[in-house]
Amino acid sequence: MRIEFTGRREVVAAARVAFEANVDGADVWCSVSLDALNEHFGNDGPSAHNLVNTFEANRAQIEKATRKVLEKNGGQSVELETGDFNRS
């Protein structure tokens, strides 16, 4: 499975940061929750500015966790939660 992250991202409702991956030529939107950003990456507020800064500062780790889920679910949309960062 070929997975690339496009660099597109935005803060969406429910305090999530959504970001795009391209899986085998198909665009797939993924997201990471506010709780995961707070607990695992030290995010310090719900503002769009804080969320995006925390996401960008930890993009490599977030994309690594996303890649694992994409590989397991066959390339379907991913909504990362706190538990997705506890898995090895």
Order of alpha helices (4+ residues) and beta strands (2+ residues): beta-beta-beta-alpha-alpha-alpha-beta
